[in-house]
Amino acid sequence: YTTLAKLGWATVLTISRHCQIKRSTIHRLIENLRKQGLVKMQLGDKTSYYHITEPENFQIILKEKENSLKQAKNALSNLELGLGVIASQLHPTEVEFYRGKRGIQALEIKMSLLKNQTIYVFGAMKWKEVVGNEFAEEIRARHLKNQIKIWELSNQPLATKTKDGQIQVNWTENLDYVKHCWQNRVISPKVLTIENDLHILPKSVVLYVVMGDEITGVEIVNSSYTNFMRQLFLLAWGQGK
């Protein structure tokens, strides 16, 4: 993991050479780290590349493994030193994969770091079912703290209004988030069917793909595609109520 943090995007062969460990062992270790949400994958022309996710992902594991809290925090602080270099290694088009619960949590944390930005969401609310309500509330608190705006378009109403104009929801207790961060419009499934969650960020598009009991987060980093999807969202938003 430390070697991958220093290398940036790297193939199994490159990692193997730096660690002097067999490729079969590296494959097994990488897969284990992906399941924990600590490593993400990008498909190249002929091979796959791997890179660590944001160091904040360690915080999730720390909560569940209190016995190793001190050791994990030390590892986290060491990894954060290389963030500036890691963040700068971008290509015109990138596709990153986040697998399972840990992967989706890692992706949600990454999106919660976008301070003072607007995220446009085709919402199916499936991400909450995967990460759990407690983690979802933590993400909403981060959105509120970082002043992130969420425009969510859904097929079903996610809120109701009282007679005095107050918004009521049954999926969060964070009413400050609802008041200051979140907007919702409803569009008929006859016009647009929303089956999976899709987030349009300032520089990328994130799609959650559900296949049976497995969920995978796919982030596509491409400015032209992102701008196109943002325009489509705003057109659909204009038809929502």
KOLBAPA-37216 format. One record per residue: x, y, z of N, C-alpha, C in turn; residue in one letter. Coordinates in steps of 0.02 Angstrom, whole numbers, padded with zeros to 5 digits, always signed. Atoms other than C-alpha are relative to their C-alpha. Example, Ala and Ser with C-alpha at 12.3 -4.5 7.8 and 13.67 -1.06 7.14 Angstrom:
REM residues 2
+00045-00059+00000+00615-00225+00390+00045+00060+00000A;-00042-00059-00003+00684-00053+00357-00039+00055+00037S;
//
This chain:
REM residues 241
+00041-00060+00000+00000+00000+00000+00043+00063+00000Y;-00045-00057-00003+00140+00121+00045+00037+00010-00066T;-00033-00005+00065+00230+00081-00117-00047+00030-00052T;+00049-00026+00048+00071+00116-00217-00013+00075+00012L;+00009-00071-00016+00050+00283-00125+00056+00042-00030A;-00057-00037+00027+00224+00334-00183+00001-00001-00076K;-00003+00008+00073+00207+00268-00361-00054+00039-00036L;+00057-00026+00037+00037+00341-00403-00031-00057-00040G;+00030+00052+00041-00056+00248-00541+00054-00048-00024W;-00051+00049+00017+00039+00086-00570-00032-00067-00016A;+00023+00067+00017+00018-00088-00644+00024-00049+00053T;-00022+00053-00046+00036-00250-00547+00073-00016-00011V;-00070+00014+00016+00201-00280-00637+00046+00052+00032L;-00041-00053-00029+00270-00111-00582+00004-00006+00076T;+00001+00007-00073+00215-00137-00403+00042-00060+00021I;-00038+00061-00015+00289-00312-00404+00075+00013-00001S;-00072-00014+00007+00458-00248-00462+00025+00044+00058R;-00021-00044-00055+00464-00111-00329+00000-00036+00067H;+00006+00035-00064+00409-00227-00188+00041-00065+00002C;-00034+00065+00006+00504-00379-00252-00043-00056+00028Q;+00048+00051-00019+00349-00484-00223-00032-00028-00063I;+00029+00031+00059+00272-00608-00345-00065+00035-00021K;+00060-00033+00025+00136-00539-00457-00064-00033+00025R;+00060+00034-00025+00012-00672-00399-00017+00024+00071S;+00011-00025-00068+00035-00610-00220-00025+00072-00002T;+00022-00070+00007+00018-00428-00275-00073+00003-00021I;+00070+00002+00022-00145-00471-00365-00046-00013+00061H;+00041+00017-00058-00213-00548-00204-00004+00058+00049R;-00002-00057-00047-00158-00400-00096-00041+00059-00027L;+00037-00056+00031-00229-00272-00219-00075-00013+00006I;+00071+00016-00004-00397-00362-00223-00026+00009+00071E;+00019-00009-00070-00403-00363-00033-00007+00074+00018N;+00002-00072-00013-00365-00177-00026-00060+00033-00036L;+00058-00027+00036-00500-00142-00158-00064-00015+00038R;+00060+00018-00038-00629-00235-00054-00008+00044+00062K;+00002-00043-00058-00583-00123+00093-00009+00074-00019Q;+00009-00069+00023-00603+00034-00014+00062+00041+00003G;-00063-00037-00006-00419+00081-00001+00037+00007-00065L;-00033-00003+00065-00371+00054-00183-00054+00004-00054V;+00046-00005+00057-00458+00104-00344+00035-00024-00063K;-00027+00029+00062-00434+00035-00521-00019+00043-00059M;+00013-00036+00062-00421+00117-00691+00020-00046-00058Q;-00014+00043+00057-00430+00022-00856+00040+00037-00053L;-00040-00027+00054-00292+00058-00981-00015-00036-00065G;+00012+00032+00065-00279+00002-01163+00011-00075+00004D;-00018+00070-00001-00198-00165-01122+00004-00029+00071K;-00007+00025-00069-00190-00178-00932-00037+00045+00048T;+00034-00038-00052-00261-00112-00769+00051+00038+00043S;-00043-00040-00043-00186+00025-00661-00035+00008+00068Y;+00027-00005-00067-00207+00043-00474+00030+00060+00036Y;-00021-00059-00038-00196+00189-00354-00038+00000+00066H;+00035-00004-00064-00240+00223-00173-00057+00051-00004I;+00053-00049-00006-00403+00312-00133+00022+00051+00053T;-00018-00052-00048-00407+00465-00019+00015-00029+00069E;-00017+00026-00066-00324+00435+00151-00057+00004+00051P;+00057-00004-00047-00487+00487+00237-00037-00066+00006E;+00035+00064-00004-00550+00313+00198+00023-00042+00060N;-00024+00036-00060-00443+00248+00341-00045+00014+00060F;+00040-00019-00058-00558+00341+00461-00059-00047+00010Q;+00055+00047-00006-00699+00220+00422+00023-00063+00034I;-00027+00061-00028-00592+00070+00461+00021+00009+00073I;-00022-00013-00069-00525+00151+00619-00057-00008+00050L;+00057+00004-00045-00700+00161+00692-00019-00073+00015K;+00020+00069-00008-00727-00025+00667+00055-00043+00030E;-00056+00039-00027-00555-00080+00727+00036+00042+00053K;-00027-00043-00053-00526+00013+00889+00065-00027+00029E;-00060+00030-00028-00392-00108+00944+00064+00022-00036N;-00058-00021+00039-00277-00048+00803-00003+00075-00017S;+00012-00071+00014-00328+00136+00813+00065+00040-00005L;-00061-00040-00002-00158+00208+00858+00044-00013-00061K;-00042+00019+00056-00063+00112+00725-00029+00025-00066Q;+00032-00022+00062-00189+00154+00588+00005+00076-00009A;-00005-00073+00005-00187+00341+00629+00071+00022-00021K;-00068-00016+00019+00002+00344+00614+00010-00013-00075N;-00006+00016+00071-00010+00260+00444-00036+00053-00043A;+00038-00051+00037-00141+00388+00389+00039+00064-00007L;-00038-00063+00003-00032+00537+00432+00058-00005-00049S;-00056+00009+00047+00113+00464+00332-00024+00002-00072N;+00026+00002+00069+00004+00436+00179-00020+00069-00024L;+00025-00066+00020-00064+00613+00179+00056+00044-00028E;-00056-00040+00024+00111+00681+00142+00005+00000-00076L;-00007+00005+00073+00100+00620-00037-00061+00021-00039G;+00063-00016+00034-00074+00686-00077+00009+00050-00057L;-00008-00051+00051-00015+00837-00176+00024-00029-00066G;-00026+00032+00061+00083+00730-00299-00052-00047-00030V;+00049+00049+00024-00052+00596-00310-00057+00035-00037I;+00057-00035+00029-00192+00721-00347+00015+00031-00068A;-00018-00035+00062-00095+00800-00490+00008-00048-00060S;-00012+00048+00053-00076+00639-00591-00065-00018-00035Q;+00063+00009+00035-00228+00655-00707+00012-00007-00074L;-00001+00008+00072-00260+00608-00887-00064+00031-00028H;+00060-00030+00030-00386+00685-01011-00063-00040+00015P;+00058+00042-00016-00503+00536-00981+00023-00055+00047T;-00015+00052-00047-00500+00421-00831-00064-00035+00021E;+00057+00037-00026-00617+00284-00772+00025-00037+00062V;-00021+00030-00062-00601+00232-00590-00057-00041+00030E;+00050+00046-00026-00691+00087-00505+00007-00006+00076F;+00002+00008-00073-00744+00074-00322-00050-00057+00015Y;+00039+00061-00006-00808-00096-00268-00029-00009+00070R;+00031+00019-00062-00932-00145-00133-00012+00058+00048G;+00017-00050-00051-00980-00054+00028+00058+00046+00013K;-00058-00041-00014-00804+00005+00066+00015+00048-00057R;-00014-00042+00057-00781+00069-00110-00049+00058-00006G;+00050-00053+00004-00944+00167-00108+00011+00051+00055I;-00016-00046-00054-00899+00241+00061+00059+00045-00018Q;-00058-00038+00021-00730+00294-00009-00020+00054-00051A;+00022-00046+00052-00815+00376-00158-00042+00057+00030L;+00041-00051-00033-00942+00467-00047+00044+00049+00039E;-00045-00044-00036-00801+00535+00061+00036+00047-00049I;-00034-00041+00050-00710+00595-00094-00046+00057-00024K;+00046-00052+00022-00866+00689-00153-00015+00050+00054M;+00016-00046-00055-00893+00764+00020+00055+00052+00011S;-00055-00047-00006-00726+00856+00003-00005+00059-00049L;+00008-00052+00051-00790+00966-00140-00031+00063+00030L;+00025-00058-00036-00807+01128-00042-00031+00052-00048K;+00034-00054+00036-00930+01261-00104-00017-00018-00072N;+00017+00023+00066-00982+01157-00254-00072-00025-00002Q;+00067+00028+00009-01148+01096-00325+00007-00068-00033T;+00002+00067+00028-01177+00911-00358-00071-00013-00025I;+00065+00015+00030-01318+00865-00477-00011-00076+00002Y;+00010+00071-00013-01396+00696-00436-00064-00025-00032V;+00058+00041+00018-01511+00577-00527-00006-00051+00056F;+00001+00037-00062-01567+00497-00365-00047-00059+00002G;+00040+00059-00013-01625+00320-00333+00006-00022+00072A;-00009+00012-00072-01567+00321-00150+00028-00069+00016M;-00028+00066-00012-01479+00153-00171+00065+00003+00039K;-00064-00006-00035-01314+00218-00103-00010-00003+00076W;+00014+00001-00072-01393+00242+00069-00011-00071+00025K;+00012+00069-00020-01449+00060+00073+00066-00038+00007E;-00064+00035-00002-01269+00006+00042+00043+00023+00058V;-00047-00026-00051-01172+00120+00160-00030+00002+00070V;+00032-00003-00065-01300+00122+00301-00018+00071+00020G;+00026-00065-00019-01394+00265+00383+00050+00042+00039N;-00048-00037-00041-01258+00312+00509+00053+00033-00044E;-00050-00028+00045-01128+00336+00372-00031+00054-00044F;+00034-00049+00042-01254+00427+00261-00009+00066+00037A;+00008-00061-00039-01288+00551+00402+00067+00036+00008E;-00067-00031-00005-01100+00579+00421+00017+00037-00064E;-00013-00033+00064-01088+00620+00236-00041+00064-00006I;+00041-00061+00004-01233+00743+00248+00028+00055+00045R;-00032-00049-00045-01146+00828+00395+00061+00031-00034A;-00057-00026+00037-00990+00845+00287-00022+00048-00054R;+00026-00045+00052-01093+00921+00146-00020+00067+00031H;+00021-00061-00033-01166+01047+00268+00061+00042+00020L;-00061-00034-00022-00994+01090+00339+00037+00032-00059K;-00037-00024+00058-00916+01110+00166-00042+00040-00049N;+00046-00041+00040-01067+01205+00097-00008-00028-00071Q;+00012+00033+00063-01099+01079-00041-00075-00002-00013I;+00071+00000+00019-01265+01099-00132-00017-00064-00039K;+00023+00060+00034-01362+00945-00189-00066+00014-00035I;+00062-00004+00039-01490+00958-00329-00017-00072-00019W;+00016+00070+00011-01577+00789-00331-00066-00008-00038E;+00059+00014+00041-01698+00733-00466-00018-00074+00009L;+00021+00068-00016-01800+00578-00425-00067-00015-00033S;+00065+00021+00027-01949+00478-00487-00055+00003+00053N;+00048-00002-00055-02032+00482-00315+00015+00060+00045Q;-00013-00056-00045-02055+00631-00197+00041-00022+00061P;-00042+00016-00057-01921+00632-00063-00013+00046+00059L;+00017-00047-00053-02000+00770+00041-00073+00022-00008A;+00067-00030+00001-02168+00845+00087+00003+00067+00036T;+00004-00066-00032-02218+01020+00141-00059+00003+00047K;+00054-00010-00048-02320+01062+00295-00040+00061-00021T;+00043-00058+00016-02457+01193+00295+00037+00066+00007K;-00038-00062-00009-02334+01323+00357+00062+00004-00044D;-00055-00004+00048-02212+01285+00216+00064-00035+00020G;-00060+00035-00022-02088+01179+00314+00008-00067-00038Q;-00014+00062+00036-02004+01034+00224+00009-00057+00050I;-00006+00059-00043-02023+00862+00303+00028-00059-00041Q;-00028+00059+00033-01920+00707+00258+00004-00056+00052V;-00004+00058-00045-01909+00531+00331+00065-00039-00007N;-00063+00036+00013-01733+00484+00273+00060+00032+00033W;-00055-00031-00037-01627+00601+00380-00027+00040+00058T;+00017-00042-00058-01630+00688+00548+00036+00067-00004E;-00038-00061+00007-01513+00824+00487-00040+00051-00039N;+00044-00048+00033-01640+00959+00450+00037+00061-00026L;-00041-00055+00025-01504+01091+00429+00026-00017-00070D;-00022+00023+00067-01439+00988+00282-00057+00010-00050Y;+00058-00006+00045-01614+00983+00206-00013+00074-00016V;+00017-00071+00008-01637+01170+00231+00053+00037-00042K;-00054-00040+00029-01467+01233+00173+00036-00032-00059H;-00041+00034+00052-01394+01101+00055-00041-00032-00055C;+00035+00048+00044-01530+00999-00028-00061+00029-00034W;+00060-00016+00038-01658+01029-00165-00023-00063-00036Q;+00026+00059+00034-01773+00900-00243-00056+00018-00048N;+00056-00003+00047-01882+00891-00397-00016-00071-00022R;+00024+00067+00020-01985+00744-00459-00016+00001-00074V;+00015+00007+00071-01992+00687-00639-00033-00068-00011I;+00037+00061+00012-02113+00557-00702+00044-00054-00032S;-00039+00054+00032-02035+00387-00744-00020-00011-00073P;+00020+00004+00071-02133+00398-00907+00043+00046-00043K;-00044-00047+00036-02020+00543-00954+00073-00023+00006V;-00069+00021-00013-01858+00480-00874+00000-00049+00059L;-00003+00051-00053-01834+00319-00774+00069+00002+00032T;-00063-00003-00038-01702+00334-00638+00006-00064+00042I;-00007+00065-00034-01646+00160-00583+00062-00003+00043E;-00063-00001-00038-01470+00197-00518+00020+00071+00016N;-00024-00066-00019-01390+00343-00429+00056+00023-00047D;-00051-00030+00043-01288+00458-00541+00014+00070+00025L;-00021-00065-00027-01190+00608-00476+00042+00037-00053H;-00039-00041+00046-01126+00748-00588+00038+00051+00041I;-00044-00042-00039-00978+00832-00506+00029+00054-00044L;-00029-00053+00042-00880+00985-00565+00044-00027-00056P;-00047+00025+00051-00753+00878-00661-00009-00073-00018K;+00009+00072+00014-00822+00701-00666-00072-00020+00010S;+00066+00030-00008-00976+00591-00670+00008-00066+00038V;-00003+00060-00040-01006+00455-00541-00065-00039-00007V;+00059+00044+00008-01125+00309-00574+00007-00059+00046L;+00002+00060-00041-01175+00173-00451-00036-00055-00040Y;+00027+00055+00038-01204+00008-00541-00015-00058+00047V;+00020+00055-00043-01302-00127-00448-00010-00062-00042V;+00007+00064+00035-01283-00307-00507-00009-00054+00053M;+00015+00048-00053-01370-00430-00391+00012+00031+00068G;-00016-00026-00066-01301-00406-00216+00062+00044+00000D;-00063-00037+00005-01146-00316-00279-00014+00070-00029E;+00005-00068+00026-01130-00128-00306+00070+00026-00015I;-00064-00028+00020-00990-00040-00398-00009+00073-00017T;-00001-00070+00018-00952+00145-00409+00048+00011-00058G;-00041-00015+00059-00886+00206-00577+00006+00075-00007V;-00010-00072+00010-00809+00379-00591+00034+00012-00067E;-00027-00018+00065-00780+00449-00765+00025+00072+00003I;-00030-00066-00003-00661+00596-00766+00013+00025-00070V;-00007-00028+00067-00684+00692-00928-00042+00064-00003N;+00035-00064-00004-00730+00876-00941-00057+00006-00051S;+00052-00005+00051-00828+00863-01105-00061-00041+00018S;+00055+00045-00019-00931+00715-01047-00038+00028+00061Y;+00031-00029-00060-00962+00799-00878-00045+00058-00018T;+00040-00057+00021-01023+00959-00960-00063-00022-00036N;+00057+00026+00037-01137+00859-01075-00053-00027+00048F;+00046+00029-00049-01214+00763-00929-00032+00054+00043M;+00028-00054-00040-01237+00924-00831-00055+00036-00039R;+00052-00031+00042-01334+01000-00976-00063-00044-00003Q;+00057+00046+00001-01444+00845-00987-00038+00003+00066L;+00032-00004-00065-01477+00855-00801-00043+00063+00006F;+00036-00063-00006-01528+01037-00809-00062+00001-00044L;+00059+00006+00042-01647+00999-00953-00054-00042+00036L;+00047+00042-00037-01726+00860-00851-00026+00036+00062A;+00019-00038-00059-01728+00971-00696-00055+00050-00017W;+00051-00048+00022-01828+01099-00794-00068-00030-00010G;+00064+00034+00008-01962+00968-00824-00026-00030+00065Q;+00020+00027-00065-01967+00913-00643-00045+00049+00037G;+00045-00042-00040-02091+00977-00515+00017-00006+00074K;
//
